[in-house]
Each structure stands twice: as C-alpha cells, then as structure tokens.
Amino acid sequence: MKITDDQVQKLLSLIEAPKDMHVKLFGKYDWLLDTGASYHMTRNINLLQSVCDMNPILVGMPNGAVALASKHGSVKLNEKLILRDVLYVSSLNCNLISIA
C-alpha cells in the first residue's frame, strides 16, 4: 500500500526543509522518506502493531545486498497517521517510508 499525497504533505509538515537529498523524520525513532523504496520498512519489530507472518519476499538494499522480509504490520506514527503493510527487515539500519 502506497502512502497518499495527503499523508506525504502531513509528514513533510512535521519536519524542517531538508539540507540535503535525504529527508529524515525525527522522533522517538528515525524514519527516512524514500522515493526508491517499494515498501514501508522497519528494522524494529517492536514498532509494528498487528504483526502477521507472510510469504517471505526478497528486499533489495541500497548497497546491492538482498534481505528477507517474512513479517509485516502497521506502524502508528501519530494519532492521525498510520502506515499499513510495513515490512519487518531486521538487517535494515533505518526505518523507511516509501513515497512515490
């Protein structure tokens, strides 16, 4: 499930203008907005609500490595913004929000 334009605007309103090409959301956990990611992903399974097993899929990493995702769930960023179908990828070193 892709994030909507309205949700992107809400996310961007939470942060200052980026000083470089990487937009980063700060809070209790860091989230990166990623135009190259196909899925929302987290490295922290404790952020996920309603965790479900799924058929494993391979996820390409920026460094060319491949990781496996076999669980997904929802992440509540605030009272009005919930990311659904967030993949759990333990080998990530950040959390990603996929934007088109």
C-alpha positions in Angstrom: 0.0 0.0 0.0 1.5 3.3 -1.1 1.3 6.5 1.0 -1.2 9.1 -0.3 -0.3 12.6 -1.3 -2.1 13.9 1.7 -0.1 11.7 4.0 3.2 12.9 2.4 2.2 16.5 3.0 1.4 15.7 6.7 4.8 14.0 7.0 6.6 16.9 5.4 4.8 19.4 7.7 6.4 17.6 10.7 9.9 18.3 9.6 12.1 21.3 8.6 13.2 21.7 5.0 16.0 19.2 4.2 19.6 20.4 4.0 20.5 17.6 1.6 18.8 15.0 -0.6 17.8 12.8 2.4 14.6 13.8 4.3 14.7 12.4 7.8 11.9 12.5 10.4 13.0 12.7 14.0 11.1 11.5 17.0 11.4 8.5 19.2 12.5 6.6 16.1 14.1 7.9 12.9 12.2 7.5 9.7 13.6 8.2 6.2 11.3 9.2 3.3 12.5 7.1 0.4 11.3 7.6 -3.2 13.3 4.4 -4.2 11.7 2.1 -1.7 8.9 -0.2 -2.9 7.6 -0.8 0.6 7.4 0.9 4.0 10.0 -1.0 6.1 11.3 -1.1 9.7 14.2 -2.7 11.5 12.4 -2.6 14.8 9.7 -5.2 15.2 8.5 -3.5 18.4 7.2 -0.6 16.3 4.8 -3.0 14.5 1.2 -3.5 15.6 -0.9 -6.5 14.4 2.2 -8.3 13.3 1.5 -11.1 10.8 3.6 -13.7 9.1 3.7 -13.6 5.3 5.2 -15.4 2.5 8.9 -14.4 2.6 9.9 -11.8 0.0 13.4 -10.6 -1.0 14.1 -6.9 -0.5 16.9 -5.2 -2.4 19.1 -3.0 -0.2 20.9 0.2 -1.4 24.3 -1.5 -1.2 23.2 -4.2 -3.6 22.6 -6.8 -0.8 19.3 -8.7 -0.5 17.4 -9.1 2.7 14.4 -11.2 3.6 11.1 -9.9 5.0 8.7 -12.5 6.4 6.5 -10.4 8.7 4.5 -7.2 8.3 2.2 -5.0 10.4 1.1 -1.4 10.9 3.0 1.5 12.5 1.2 4.3 14.2 3.3 7.5 13.7 0.8 9.7 15.4 -3.0 9.9 16.1 -3.8 10.6 12.5 -1.1 8.8 10.6 -0.8 5.0 10.4 1.4 3.2 8.0 -0.1 -0.2 6.9 1.7 -3.2 5.4 5.1 -2.2 6.9 7.7 -4.9 6.3 9.9 -6.1 9.1 13.5 -6.3 7.7 15.9 -6.9 10.6 19.0 -6.1 8.6 18.0 -2.5 7.9 19.9 0.2 9.7 17.0 2.7 9.4 13.2 2.8 9.0 11.8 3.7 5.6 8.6 5.3 4.4 8.0 4.6 0.7 6.8 7.6 -1.3 6.1 7.7 -5.0 
